[in-house]
Amino acid sequence: MALLVLVLAIIFGFIGSAMATSRQTSGIGGFVLGFFLGAIGLVIIAMTPVPKASVS
């Protein structure tokens, strides 16, 4: 049972990392949110605003 929880946490972590990277934010932060918060972390990542491109 504990192995299943760990595998699911890692899967949520990788999904969170991919979502965060696609939104131009920290992939590590996305992994941490997905790993520790699961589906709630993915919702948080999905609701964060995409940073605007800076004009130089």
Buried (B, 14 or more C-beta within 10 A) or exposed (E): EEEEEEEEBEEBBBBBBBBBBEBEBEBEBBBBBBBEBBEEBBEBBEEBEEEEEEEE
